Amino acid sequence: MTVTLSDGRPMPRLGLGTWPMDDEEARQAVTHAVSLGYRLIDTAASYGNEAGVGAAVAEASVAREELFVTTKLRGSHHGYDAAMRGFEESRARLGLEYVDLYLIHWPLPGRDLYADTWRAFVHLREQGLARSIGVSNFTPEQIERVAGETGVWPAVNQVELHPGFAQRDLRAWHAEHGIVTESWSPLGRGRKLLGEPVVADLAAAHGRTPAQIVLRWHLQLGAVPIPKSADPERMRQNLEVFDFGLAEEEMAQLGDLDDPGGRMGGDPDTHVEL
Ligand SMILES: NC(=O)c1ccc[n+]([C@@H]2O[C@H](COP(=O)([O-])OP(=O)(O)OC[C@H]3O[C@@H](n4cnc5c(N)ncnc54)[C@H](OP(=O)(O)O)[C@@H]3O)[C@@H](O)[C@H]2O)c1
C-alpha cells in the first residue's frame, strides 16, 4: 500500500521508526522488519544509527528499489553548504547511492537558516540523490516561506501526531497543499494512550490490539505512521492493520482523546536540536 507524493513518487503507507535504537539494534530490527514486509524505514543523522540501517538495507532479502529509506538533516548542519555536507555524511554512513526521502529534522527558527537549507534540498532532489524532499516539525508559515523562496513544496511534513495530539488544523492545511502528513510517536510512545479505555474497548470490539486500533486511526486520517518497535511480535502486529476498518463513530471516539496541550515532544517554534 502506497500514497503518491506531490512529486509523483510512491511512499509506503506505514513504516518502522528507529529512534532510539543504536547501530546494532537498528540493523537487527530493520532486517526483521523487512522480512515481515515493512518497506519504509525512518532514521536520522541525529539518531546515530544510519550505519546500522544501511547495513540492514545492504543485507536485505529484497532489492534496494523496493525499500523506502528516510533520513533527516540534523540542526548542526543548517545552511546551504553545511546541508550538502550533512547529506553526504548521511549517505556515506548509510552506504546508499540515494535516499528516498530527505527531511529537515527541525526548523530551528531562532537560527533562521531553514530556507537556505531547503535550497540545498532542492538541489539534492535535482541531482537525484534525494528522490523526494520534505520537512519535519514545520509550521504552515515556515513551509510557505521555503516554497515561496524556491517554488518547490515539501512532499512530506513529519510531525508529532497521535490521538492525544491530533493536529486537526495542520492536517487539513497539509491536505489543501498536497503535503503528506507523516506521524511521529504515532502510538503516543505506548504508555498512557494504549491504556485509554476507549482504545481498549475498540480493541476488544475488533479483536485487535490497542496499537493496531491507533495505527488504523492514522491510516484512515490519510497519515503515514512510523511506529518504533524493536520487538518482533509488536513489529508484526503494527504492520497488520490493512485488513480491518474503524467506523466513522469509532474514529470520532478516538478523536475525543485530542488535547491541544497533548504534545509530548518539542515545540517547533522553540525546539533546539543540534
Ligand atoms: N521527526 C521527529 O522529530 C521525530 C521525533 C520523534 C520520533 N520520530 C520518529 O518516529 C518514530 C516513532 O516515534 P516514537 O518512537 O517516539 O514513538 P511510538 O512509535 O509512538 O512508540 C514507541 C514505543 O511504543 C512501544 N510499542 C511499539 N509497538 C507497540 C505495540 N504494538 N504495543 C505496545 N507497545 C508498543 C515501543 O516499545 P518496543 O520497542 O519495546 O516495542 C516503544 O516504547 C521514532 O522511532 C522515530 O523514527 C521522529
The ligand as a MOL file (V3000), in Angstrom:
LIG
                    3D

  0  0  0     0  0            999 V3000
M  V30 BEGIN CTAB
M  V30 COUNTS 48 52 0 0 0
M  V30 BEGIN ATOM
M  V30 1 N 10.8550 13.8770 13.2630 0
M  V30 2 C 10.9750 13.9040 14.5700 0
M  V30 3 O 11.2700 14.9490 15.1700 0
M  V30 4 C 10.7550 12.6600 15.3540 0
M  V30 5 C 10.6120 12.7200 16.7500 0
M  V30 6 C 10.4050 11.5290 17.4440 0
M  V30 7 C 10.3170 10.3150 16.7560 0
M  V30 8 N 10.4730 10.2760 15.3890 0 CHG=1
M  V30 9 C 10.3910 9.0080 14.6320 0
M  V30 10 O 9.1430 8.4010 14.9310 0
M  V30 11 C 9.3560 7.0620 15.3710 0
M  V30 12 C 8.2570 6.6280 16.2970 0
M  V30 13 O 8.1190 7.5060 17.3990 0
M  V30 14 P 8.4540 7.0950 18.9140 0
M  V30 15 O 9.4630 6.0050 18.9280 0
M  V30 16 O 8.7210 8.3560 19.6570 0 CHG=-1
M  V30 17 O 7.0630 6.5790 19.4780 0
M  V30 18 P 5.9860 5.4290 19.1460 0
M  V30 19 O 6.3290 4.7380 17.8930 0
M  V30 20 O 4.6630 6.0630 19.2970 0
M  V30 21 O 6.1500 4.4480 20.3760 0
M  V30 22 C 7.2600 3.6080 20.5450 0
M  V30 23 C 7.0880 2.8730 21.8940 0
M  V30 24 O 5.9240 2.0410 21.8330 0
M  V30 25 C 6.2890 0.6710 22.0600 0
M  V30 26 N 5.4790 -0.1340 21.1370 0
M  V30 27 C 5.6340 -0.2870 19.7900 0
M  V30 28 N 4.6850 -1.1000 19.2960 0
M  V30 29 C 3.9080 -1.4650 20.3250 0
M  V30 30 C 2.7600 -2.2940 20.4270 0
M  V30 31 N 2.2420 -2.9170 19.3670 0
M  V30 32 N 2.1880 -2.4540 21.6590 0
M  V30 33 C 2.7270 -1.8300 22.7480 0
M  V30 34 N 3.8030 -1.0330 22.7130 0
M  V30 35 C 4.3960 -0.8490 21.5020 0
M  V30 36 C 7.7630 0.5670 21.7670 0
M  V30 37 O 8.3830 -0.4230 22.5520 0
M  V30 38 P 9.1050 -1.7610 21.9360 0
M  V30 39 O 10.2360 -1.3200 21.0630 0
M  V30 40 O 9.5540 -2.4870 23.1540 0
M  V30 41 O 8.0390 -2.4940 21.1600 0
M  V30 42 C 8.2530 1.9600 22.1890 0
M  V30 43 O 8.4730 2.0020 23.5880 0
M  V30 44 C 10.7590 7.1200 16.0020 0
M  V30 45 O 11.3040 5.8440 16.1570 0
M  V30 46 C 11.4790 7.9860 15.0010 0
M  V30 47 O 11.8530 7.2120 13.8670 0
M  V30 48 C 10.6820 11.4410 14.6860 0
M  V30 END ATOM
M  V30 BEGIN BOND
M  V30 1 1 1 2
M  V30 2 2 2 3
M  V30 3 1 2 4
M  V30 4 1 4 5
M  V30 5 2 4 48
M  V30 6 2 5 6
M  V30 7 1 6 7
M  V30 8 2 7 8
M  V30 9 1 8 9
M  V30 10 1 8 48
M  V30 11 1 9 10
M  V30 12 1 9 46
M  V30 13 1 10 11
M  V30 14 1 11 12
M  V30 15 1 11 44
M  V30 16 1 12 13
M  V30 17 1 13 14
M  V30 18 2 14 15
M  V30 19 1 14 16
M  V30 20 1 14 17
M  V30 21 1 17 18
M  V30 22 2 18 19
M  V30 23 1 18 20
M  V30 24 1 18 21
M  V30 25 1 21 22
M  V30 26 1 22 23
M  V30 27 1 23 24
M  V30 28 1 23 42
M  V30 29 1 24 25
M  V30 30 1 25 26
M  V30 31 1 25 36
M  V30 32 1 26 27
M  V30 33 1 26 35
M  V30 34 2 27 28
M  V30 35 1 28 29
M  V30 36 1 29 30
M  V30 37 2 29 35
M  V30 38 1 30 31
M  V30 39 2 30 32
M  V30 40 1 32 33
M  V30 41 2 33 34
M  V30 42 1 34 35
M  V30 43 1 36 37
M  V30 44 1 36 42
M  V30 45 1 37 38
M  V30 46 2 38 39
M  V30 47 1 38 40
M  V30 48 1 38 41
M  V30 49 1 42 43
M  V30 50 1 44 45
M  V30 51 1 44 46
M  V30 52 1 46 47
M  V30 END BOND
M  V30 END CTAB
M  END
